[in-house]
Amino acid sequence: MAMPNVGDKAPDFSLPVSREQKMGLQDFLGKKNVVLAFYPLDFTGG
């Protein structure tokens, strides 16, 4: 997969918010802006 550029549309994905429910980017399409932030090695010991 190629590296994304600023302003590129993110691929749709979903993550669990509870045992019964998932939330994905598609849930926000046309409703709200979404900012994705990734923190590699965050919350790891050391």
N, C-alpha and C positions, 0 to 999 in steps of 0.2 A: 504494500500500500504506500502511495506517495505521501510525503509530508504535506500537511495542510498549510494553506496560506491564510493570513489574516483576512477575514471576511468570507472565507469558504463556508458553504453549508455543511454542517456536521451530519454524519450518518446517523440515522435513527437507531437508538438503542434504548433499552429499558433496564431498570434496576429495582430490586425489591424494596418496598417501603414497610411491608409487614409480611406475615406468612401468607396472607390471602391476596395481597395487592401489589401490583407493580406500577411504576410510573416511568414514562418514557418521554423523549423529546417531542414525539407526535402529540402528546397531551397539551403542549404549549403552543403548537404551530398556529400562528395567526392571532394568538391571545396575548402573549407576553414575550419579551426578549429574555433570552437565556444566556448566561455566561458560564462557560465550562472552565474549570480550573483543576489542574492535576498537580499533585504534590508527591513526586517520587520520593520514596524513603521517609515520608512523613509518618509519624506515630510509630517509628521503629526504634528499638532500643539502641543505645550506643552513643 
